[in-house]
Amino acid sequence: MKTVNANGAHIPQLGFGTFRMPEAEVHAILPKALAAGFTHVDTAQIYENEAAVGAAIAASGVGRENIFLTTKVWVAHYGRDAFSASVEESLRKLKTDHVDLLLLHWPNDAVPLAEQIGELNAVRERGLARHIGVSNFNTALMAEAVRLSAAPLATNQVEYHPYLDQTKVLEAAGTHGMALTAYYAMADGKVLGDPALREIGAAHGKSAAQVVLRWLVQQPDVVTLTKTATESRLAENLALFDFVLTHDEMMRIHRLARPDGRIVSPEGLAPAWDKAA
C-alpha cells in the first residue's frame, strides 16, 4: 500500500472506514478487509464500534504493527477532565496501547482550542497516539491548531468528493505539511451513476467508484477512506494503483464540483466552511 508522508506520519493512502458500520458488520468484514490488503483502519468514539474494531483486528491474524489505526475524540470529551480518560477507554476497546493517529472529530467552541490541542499533545507525549491531527476544520481553524500545537499535525480529515471543491483546504494542508484525508468519497452513492465518471471508467476498464478513489489518491498528499460491507467489493476498492488518470480526466472530474456539493454539515458542529476557490 502506498503511503503519504505527512509531517512524519506515513499514512496508507487508502483506508478502511467504519462510519455507520454496526458491530456485527465490523466483525464480519474487517478481518476480510485486512486479509485483502487494507492496512489503514479508521474509526471514532462516536461510531460506537471501537470494541468491534479491536476484536476484529485481534481475530484477523494481522499483526498490530502492520496496521495504521485511527480514532477520533468526540467533542463532549475535549475538556481536561475527560479527554485523556476517553482516549484510554478507546485504547481498551481497541485492544491496543496506542493509536497511530488521533484526531479531534469536529470543532467545539465550548472548549478553547488551545485546551483541545494541549490535551491532544499530552496524550501523544504519553505515547497513547503516535501522530495527531484534526477533522472537519476549516482553513482558519487549521492554521490556529497548527500554531497552538507543539507537535506537528498530520492531517485534516474532511468531506471530499468530485462534487465538493476542497482546493482551499488542500492548499492550506500543503502549506502546513499536512495530508488531507477524504471521507464520503462516494458522495453518499451519488458518484456511482454519474455519466462522466462512468465514461472515464469505461476507458480504463474500471468502475465509477474506482475512478473517484483513483482521482483522490492521484492528488498530492491526499488519503481517502472507503467503506464496504460486501466482501466482493474489497478487491475492487483496492485496485487503484494499476491505472492512471490523464490530466484531462483529472480536470474533468474537478469540474464536477458545484456550489451545493457539500453533504455533511451538522448544525452545532460544522464550522463556517471555506467558500470554493
C-alpha positions in Angstrom: 0.0 0.0 0.0 1.4 3.4 -1.0 1.7 6.0 1.8 1.5 9.7 2.2 4.3 11.2 4.4 2.6 14.0 6.4 4.8 15.6 9.0 6.4 12.2 9.7 3.2 10.2 9.7 3.3 7.6 6.9 -0.4 7.2 6.3 -1.5 4.5 3.9 -3.3 6.2 1.0 -6.4 4.0 1.2 -8.1 3.5 4.5 -11.0 1.2 5.5 -13.7 3.4 7.1 -16.2 2.2 9.7 -18.6 5.1 9.9 -22.2 3.9 10.4 -21.0 0.3 10.5 -22.7 -1.8 13.2 -20.6 -4.0 15.3 -21.8 -7.2 13.6 -20.7 -5.8 10.2 -17.3 -4.8 11.6 -16.8 -8.3 13.0 -17.8 -9.8 9.6 -16.0 -7.6 7.1 -12.9 -6.1 8.8 -10.8 -9.3 9.1 -11.5 -9.9 5.4 -10.5 -6.3 4.5 -7.2 -6.8 6.4 -6.7 -10.1 4.7 -7.4 -8.5 1.3 -4.7 -5.9 1.8 -6.1 -2.9 3.7 -3.6 -1.7 6.3 -5.3 1.6 7.4 -8.4 1.4 9.6 -10.5 4.4 10.6 -13.0 4.6 13.5 -14.2 7.1 16.1 -15.6 7.2 19.6 -18.9 8.4 18.4 -19.2 5.4 15.9 -19.7 3.2 18.9 -17.8 0.3 17.2 -14.3 0.7 18.6 -14.6 -2.5 20.6 -15.7 -4.4 17.5 -12.8 -2.9 15.5 -10.4 -4.0 18.3 -11.8 -7.5 18.4 -11.8 -7.8 14.6 -8.1 -6.8 14.4 -7.2 -9.2 17.1 -9.1 -12.0 15.3 -7.7 -11.2 11.9 -4.2 -12.7 12.5 -2.7 -9.5 11.1 -0.1 -8.1 13.5 -0.9 -4.8 15.1 2.4 -3.4 13.9 1.2 -3.8 10.3 -2.0 -1.7 10.8 -2.3 2.1 10.8 -5.1 2.7 13.2 -7.0 6.0 13.5 -9.7 7.1 16.0 -11.2 10.4 16.9 -12.1 12.1 20.2 -15.7 13.2 20.4 -16.5 16.8 21.1 -18.0 16.1 24.5 -14.6 14.8 25.7 -12.5 17.8 24.8 -12.2 19.3 28.3 -9.2 18.5 30.6 -11.5 16.4 32.9 -12.5 14.0 30.2 -10.0 14.0 27.3 -7.3 11.6 28.4 -9.8 9.2 30.1 -11.8 9.0 26.9 -8.6 8.1 24.9 -7.7 5.5 27.5 -11.2 4.0 27.1 -10.8 4.0 23.3 -7.5 2.1 23.6 -9.1 -0.5 25.9 -11.8 -1.1 23.4 -9.4 -1.2 20.5 -7.2 -3.7 22.4 -4.0 -1.7 21.9 -1.7 0.6 23.9 -1.7 3.3 21.2 -3.3 4.5 18.0 -1.3 5.6 15.0 -3.4 8.7 14.5 -5.7 10.5 16.9 -8.0 13.3 15.7 -10.3 16.0 17.1 -13.5 14.9 15.4 -15.2 18.3 15.0 -14.6 21.9 16.1 -16.2 22.7 19.5 -16.4 26.3 20.7 -17.4 25.2 24.2 -13.7 24.3 25.0 -10.9 26.7 24.0 -9.0 25.4 21.0 -5.7 25.8 23.0 -7.1 23.4 25.6 -8.1 20.9 23.0 -4.7 21.0 21.2 -3.0 20.9 24.6 -4.8 17.7 25.5 -4.1 16.2 22.1 -0.4 16.8 22.6 -0.5 15.5 26.1 -1.8 12.1 25.1 0.7 12.0 22.3 3.6 12.7 24.7 2.3 9.8 26.9 2.7 7.5 23.9 -1.1 6.9 23.5 -1.0 8.3 20.0 1.9 8.3 17.6 0.5 11.2 15.5 -2.2 13.7 15.9 -4.5 15.8 13.7 -7.9 17.3 13.2 -11.1 16.6 11.3 -13.8 18.9 9.8 -11.7 22.0 10.4 -11.8 25.0 8.0 -8.6 26.6 6.9 -8.7 29.3 9.7 -9.1 26.6 12.4 -6.3 24.5 10.8 -3.9 27.4 10.9 -4.8 28.2 14.5 -4.5 24.5 15.5 -1.0 24.3 13.9 0.1 27.5 15.7 -1.1 26.1 19.0 0.4 22.6 18.7 3.8 21.7 20.0 3.8 18.6 17.8 3.1 18.7 14.0 -0.4 17.9 12.9 -0.6 15.0 10.4 -3.9 15.5 8.7 -7.3 17.2 8.4 -10.0 14.6 7.7 -12.8 16.3 5.7 -15.6 15.5 3.2 -14.1 15.4 -0.2 -15.5 14.0 -3.5 -15.9 15.2 -7.1 -18.9 17.4 -6.2 -17.2 19.4 -3.5 -14.3 21.8 -4.3 -11.7 21.5 -1.5 -8.9 23.4 -3.2 -8.5 25.9 -0.3 -8.3 23.1 2.3 -5.8 21.2 0.1 -3.6 24.2 -0.4 -3.7 25.0 3.4 -2.8 21.4 4.2 0.1 21.6 1.9 1.3 24.8 3.5 1.4 23.1 6.9 2.9 19.8 5.6 -0.4 18.0 6.4 -2.3 15.4 4.4 -6.0 15.8 3.5 -7.9 12.7 4.4 -11.1 12.4 2.4 -14.3 10.9 3.7 -17.6 10.5 1.8 -15.6 9.9 -1.4 -18.7 8.3 -3.0 -20.8 11.4 -2.2 -23.3 9.1 -0.4 -23.6 6.9 -3.5 -24.2 9.8 -6.0 -21.0 9.2 -8.0 -21.9 5.7 -8.9 -24.4 6.7 -11.6 -22.5 9.8 -12.8 -22.3 9.7 -16.7 -18.9 11.4 -16.8 -17.3 9.1 -14.2 -18.8 6.0 -15.8 -17.4 7.2 -19.2 -13.9 7.7 -17.7 -14.1 4.4 -16.0 -15.1 2.6 -19.2 -11.9 4.0 -20.9 -9.8 2.2 -18.2 -11.9 -0.8 -17.6 -12.8 0.5 -14.1 -16.0 1.4 -12.2 -17.1 5.0 -11.4 -16.2 4.2 -7.8 -12.7 3.2 -8.7 -12.3 6.3 -10.8 -13.2 8.6 -7.9 -10.9 6.8 -5.5 -8.1 7.0 -8.1 -8.8 10.7 -8.6 -8.4 11.3 -4.9 -5.2 9.3 -4.4 -3.7 10.7 -7.5 -3.7 14.2 -6.0 -0.6 15.1 -3.9 -0.9 14.2 -0.2 -4.5 13.0 -0.3 -5.6 10.0 1.6 -9.0 8.5 1.1 -11.3 6.4 3.1 -13.5 3.8 1.6 -16.1 1.5 3.1 -18.0 -1.6 2.2 -19.8 -4.4 3.9 -19.6 -6.5 0.8 -16.6 -8.9 0.5 -16.6 -8.9 -3.3 -16.0 -5.1 -3.3 -12.9 -5.2 -1.2 -10.6 -6.2 -4.1 -12.4 -3.6 -6.4 -11.7 -0.8 -3.8 -8.0 -1.8 -3.6 -7.5 -2.0 -7.4 -6.5 1.7 -7.8 -2.8 1.5 -8.4 -2.7 -0.2 -11.7 -4.1 2.7 -13.8 -3.5 6.4 -14.1 -6.0 9.1 -15.0 -4.9 11.6 -17.6 -4.6 15.3 -16.8 -7.7 16.0 -18.9 -9.6 13.3 -17.0 -8.5 14.7 -13.6 -9.6 18.2 -14.7 -12.9 16.8 -16.0 -13.6 15.3 -12.6 -12.6 18.5 -10.8 -15.2 20.4 -12.9 -18.0 18.3 -11.5 -17.8 20.4 -8.3 -20.9 22.5 -7.6 -21.8 25.1 -5.0 -24.3 22.8 -3.3 -22.0 19.8 -3.3 -21.4 19.6 0.4 -23.4 16.8 2.1 -22.1 16.7 5.7 -22.7 19.9 7.7 -24.4 19.1 11.0 -25.8 22.1 12.9 -24.0 22.8 16.1 -20.8 21.1 14.9 -19.9 22.4 11.4 -17.6 25.5 11.3 -18.0 28.3 8.8 -16.8 26.4 5.8 -14.4 27.9 3.3 -16.0 29.0 0.1 -15.0 27.2 -3.1 -11.9 28.6 -4.8 
